[in-house]
Amino acid sequence: MFDTLGASRLEAARPSQGAFGSGQWEILERIARGASLAELLLSIVALVEHQAEGMLCTILTFDPATNQLHHGAARRFSPDLSAFIDGLHIGPNVGSCGSAAFHRKPVVVTDIATHPAWEPVRERFLAKGLRACWSTPILSPSRELLGTLAMYFVEARGPTAEECAWADAATHLAAIALTRARAEQENDRLFLALEGRVKELTLLHKSARLLQTHHVPIAATLEDTLAAALARVTAMPVR
């Protein structure tokens, strides 16, 4: 459920009317209601692909630990191509997505067959009939790289103004979904770490009480210290 403030903020952020605007609004509502990341990314891909016949859209997510892009969502994209680009290392001349991720800015390749950045991988894509690819980095509000969104076409050409607007809107939606997912992962990590710390302190506290029953001189002081530490830890907000 939405609280009053959350509902009013979503209402104020409602995109323009029309099929694409309505689709954006539906995805924003699902983000607010806690839909899974996989479902959200697939919905964003579907929203973009519904705008043009023959266009393919993909979302890749970025792993900062390995500097790689991984499969996030695709519908019309062939499974073998999705597997091929899963684990792609970003770099200054690594196709459209790897380059867009590296430079943190959109990369428009109007002809995969001739662009030098595509030289190492172009044959796989040309064999599938793909000739153009425009990729936009997905960035957090602090400009942290989250992934890329790409649009593929079967003809060699550049994007129209309307297609650029689709890409911008879809990238913004993906950034919201990915930022929320990362925040939830961090909350889960902190919760597990805190849970482990509580177990450690509880065990030490029990050990101190056992020592006290055997009249070990330092036991009383140790028990008081551990009890205070345990109380502080269990009182910490974690979510």
C-alpha positions as CSV (number, residue, x, y, z in Angstrom):
1,M,0.0,0.0,0.0
2,F,1.1,3.6,-0.6
3,D,1.1,6.2,2.2
4,T,-0.5,9.5,1.4
5,L,2.8,11.2,0.8
6,G,4.1,8.4,-1.4
7,A,0.9,8.4,-3.4
8,S,1.0,12.2,-4.0
9,R,4.6,12.0,-5.1
10,L,3.9,9.3,-7.6
11,E,0.9,11.2,-8.9
12,A,3.1,14.3,-9.4
13,A,5.6,12.2,-11.2
14,R,3.0,10.7,-13.6
15,P,4.5,10.7,-17.1
16,S,2.7,12.2,-20.1
17,Q,-0.4,10.5,-21.5
18,G,-0.2,7.9,-24.3
19,A,0.8,4.3,-24.4
20,F,4.4,4.9,-23.6
21,G,3.6,7.3,-20.8
22,S,1.0,4.9,-19.3
23,G,3.6,2.1,-19.5
24,Q,6.1,4.2,-17.5
25,W,3.5,5.0,-14.9
26,E,2.6,1.3,-14.5
27,I,6.3,0.4,-14.0
28,L,6.7,3.2,-11.4
29,E,3.8,1.8,-9.5
30,R,5.3,-1.7,-9.5
31,I,8.6,-0.3,-8.3
32,A,6.8,1.4,-5.4
33,R,5.0,-1.8,-4.6
34,G,8.2,-3.9,-4.4
35,A,8.1,-5.9,-7.6
36,S,11.2,-8.1,-8.2
37,L,14.1,-6.6,-10.1
38,A,13.9,-9.3,-12.8
39,E,10.2,-8.5,-13.4
40,L,10.8,-4.8,-13.5
41,L,13.7,-5.0,-16.0
42,L,11.7,-7.3,-18.3
43,S,8.8,-4.8,-18.2
44,I,11.1,-2.0,-19.1
45,V,12.5,-3.9,-22.1
46,A,8.9,-4.8,-23.2
47,L,7.8,-1.2,-22.9
48,V,10.6,-0.1,-25.3
49,E,10.2,-2.9,-27.8
50,H,6.5,-2.3,-28.1
51,Q,7.3,1.1,-29.6
52,A,8.8,-0.2,-32.8
53,E,8.4,-3.4,-34.8
54,G,11.7,-5.2,-35.3
55,M,13.6,-3.3,-32.5
56,L,15.4,-5.3,-29.8
57,C,16.1,-4.0,-26.4
58,T,18.4,-5.4,-23.7
59,I,19.4,-4.4,-20.2
60,L,22.8,-5.4,-18.8
61,T,23.7,-5.0,-15.1
62,F,27.2,-3.9,-13.9
63,D,29.3,-5.8,-11.4
64,P,31.8,-3.3,-10.0
65,A,33.8,-6.1,-8.3
66,T,34.7,-7.7,-11.7
67,N,34.2,-4.7,-14.1
68,Q,31.8,-6.9,-16.1
69,L,28.3,-6.5,-17.5
70,H,25.8,-9.3,-17.0
71,H,22.5,-10.2,-18.5
72,G,19.6,-8.3,-16.9
73,A,16.7,-8.6,-19.2
74,A,15.9,-9.4,-22.9
75,R,12.8,-10.6,-24.8
76,R,13.4,-10.7,-28.5
77,F,17.1,-11.1,-28.2
78,S,18.3,-14.6,-29.0
79,P,19.4,-16.7,-26.0
80,D,22.8,-17.4,-27.6
81,L,23.6,-13.7,-28.0
82,S,22.5,-13.0,-24.4
83,A,24.8,-15.8,-23.2
84,F,27.6,-14.4,-25.4
85,I,27.5,-10.9,-23.9
86,D,26.9,-12.1,-20.3
87,G,30.2,-11.3,-18.5
88,L,31.3,-8.7,-21.0
89,H,34.2,-6.6,-19.6
90,I,33.7,-2.9,-20.1
91,G,36.3,-0.9,-22.1
92,P,36.8,2.1,-24.4
93,N,36.1,0.1,-27.5
94,V,34.0,-2.9,-26.5
95,G,30.9,-2.7,-28.7
96,S,28.2,-0.2,-27.8
97,C,27.4,-1.4,-24.3
98,G,30.9,-2.0,-23.1
99,S,32.0,1.4,-24.4
100,A,28.9,3.2,-23.0
101,A,29.6,1.7,-19.6
102,F,33.3,2.7,-19.7
103,H,32.7,6.3,-20.8
104,R,29.5,6.8,-18.7
105,K,27.8,8.3,-21.7
106,P,25.6,7.1,-24.6
107,V,27.3,5.4,-27.5
108,V,25.5,5.4,-30.9
109,V,26.8,3.0,-33.5
110,T,24.9,3.4,-36.8
111,D,26.6,0.5,-38.6
112,I,27.9,-2.4,-36.6
113,A,29.6,-3.7,-39.8
114,T,32.0,-0.8,-40.0
115,H,32.4,0.6,-36.5
116,P,35.8,-0.2,-35.0
117,A,34.5,-0.7,-31.5
118,W,32.5,-3.7,-32.8
119,E,35.4,-5.4,-34.6
120,P,36.0,-8.2,-32.0
121,V,32.3,-9.3,-31.8
122,R,30.5,-8.0,-34.8
123,E,30.2,-11.3,-36.7
124,R,27.9,-12.8,-34.1
125,F,25.5,-9.9,-34.3
126,L,25.6,-9.4,-38.1
127,A,24.7,-13.1,-38.4
128,K,21.5,-12.4,-36.5
129,G,20.7,-9.5,-38.9
130,L,21.5,-6.7,-36.4
131,R,23.1,-3.6,-38.0
132,A,22.8,-0.8,-35.5
133,C,23.1,-0.5,-31.7
134,W,22.6,2.5,-29.4
135,S,23.5,2.0,-25.8
136,T,23.0,4.3,-22.8
137,P,24.6,3.8,-19.4
138,I,22.3,3.4,-16.4
139,L,23.6,5.6,-13.6
140,S,22.6,6.1,-10.0
141,P,21.8,9.7,-8.7
142,S,25.5,9.8,-7.6
143,R,26.6,8.7,-11.1
144,E,27.5,5.2,-10.0
145,L,27.4,2.8,-12.9
146,L,24.5,0.4,-12.6
147,G,24.3,-1.1,-16.1
148,T,23.4,-0.3,-19.7
149,L,20.3,-0.2,-21.8
150,A,20.7,-1.0,-25.5
151,M,18.4,-0.7,-28.6
152,Y,19.3,-2.8,-31.6
153,F,17.9,-2.4,-35.2
154,V,18.1,-4.5,-38.3
155,E,19.0,-1.5,-40.5
156,A,22.1,0.7,-40.3
157,R,20.9,4.1,-39.1
158,G,20.9,6.5,-36.3
159,P,18.2,7.2,-33.8
160,T,15.3,9.6,-34.2
161,A,14.4,12.2,-31.5
162,E,11.5,10.0,-30.4
163,E,13.7,6.9,-30.0
164,C,16.2,9.0,-28.0
165,A,13.3,10.0,-25.7
166,W,12.3,6.3,-25.3
167,A,15.9,5.4,-24.4
168,D,16.1,8.2,-21.8
169,A,12.8,7.4,-20.2
170,A,13.6,3.6,-20.0
171,T,17.1,4.3,-18.7
172,H,15.6,6.4,-15.9
173,L,13.2,3.7,-14.9
174,A,15.9,1.1,-14.9
175,A,18.1,3.4,-12.7
176,I,15.3,3.6,-10.2
177,A,14.7,-0.1,-10.1
178,L,18.4,-1.0,-9.9
179,T,19.1,1.7,-7.2
180,R,16.3,0.2,-5.1
181,A,17.6,-3.3,-5.6
182,R,21.1,-2.3,-4.5
183,A,19.8,-0.6,-1.4
184,E,17.8,-3.7,-0.5
185,Q,20.9,-5.9,-1.0
186,E,22.9,-3.6,1.3
187,N,20.2,-3.7,3.9
188,D,20.2,-7.5,3.8
189,R,24.0,-7.5,4.1
190,L,23.9,-5.2,7.1
191,F,21.1,-7.2,8.7
192,L,23.0,-10.5,8.3
193,A,26.2,-8.9,9.7
194,L,24.3,-7.5,12.7
195,E,22.6,-10.8,13.3
196,G,26.0,-12.5,13.3
197,R,27.4,-9.9,15.8
198,V,24.4,-10.4,18.1
199,K,25.1,-14.2,18.2
200,E,28.8,-13.6,19.0
201,L,28.0,-11.2,21.8
202,T,25.3,-13.5,23.2
203,L,27.7,-16.4,23.3
204,L,30.4,-14.3,25.0
205,H,27.8,-13.0,27.5
206,K,26.8,-16.6,28.4
207,S,30.5,-17.5,28.7
208,A,31.1,-14.6,31.1
209,R,28.2,-15.6,33.2
210,L,29.6,-19.2,33.4
211,L,33.0,-17.8,34.5
212,Q,31.2,-15.7,37.2
213,T,29.6,-18.8,38.7
214,H,33.2,-20.2,39.1
215,H,34.2,-17.0,40.9
216,V,36.7,-15.9,38.2
217,P,37.7,-12.3,39.3
218,I,37.3,-10.6,36.0
219,A,34.0,-12.3,35.1
220,A,31.6,-9.7,36.7
221,T,33.3,-6.8,34.8
222,L,33.3,-8.8,31.6
223,E,29.6,-9.8,31.9
224,D,28.6,-6.1,32.5
225,T,30.6,-5.0,29.5
226,L,29.2,-7.6,27.2
227,A,25.7,-7.0,28.4
228,A,26.0,-3.3,27.6
229,A,27.4,-4.0,24.2
230,L,24.7,-6.6,23.4
231,A,22.0,-4.0,24.4
232,R,23.5,-1.4,22.2
233,V,23.7,-3.7,19.2
234,T,20.2,-5.1,19.5
235,A,18.8,-1.5,19.8
236,M,20.4,-0.4,16.5
237,P,18.0,0.2,13.6
238,V,18.8,-2.0,10.6
239,R,16.0,-1.3,8.1
